[in-house]
Amino acid sequence: MEKFRSRERGHHPHKAVATESALKSLVYFTLSVIATGTCLNLLNYDSTQKANLREVEVAVQAKEERVAQLRDKFNRNFDPHQTRTLMQEQSPKIDSEQLRVILLD
């Protein structure tokens, strides 16, 4: 019986090699499809992240401009050399050292 089995295997050695090659090709093809799909997903994710980064950069730029304006306003409000000017801007009263000018026709 063993001689018969070895003869069966011996008669079709190309069939085993062909089956092995077909299986390997199928596995490699499947891995290639998976790798290609993964690469496409990564490219899509990368473009999405770049768009999000651009949005964040624009928002940061706007906030930096706002912070600069507030910092300038803060420095002006607490500058001792501008106290008199600020009081005039925020109060309807006139400084005692100023003269009131009234225009007549």
Secondary structure by P-SEA (a helix, b strand, c coil): caaaaaaaaaacaaaaaaaaaaaaaaaaaaaaaaaaaaaaaaaaaaaaaaaaaaaaaaaaaaaaaaaaaaaaaaaaaacccaaaaaaaaacccccccbbbbbbcc
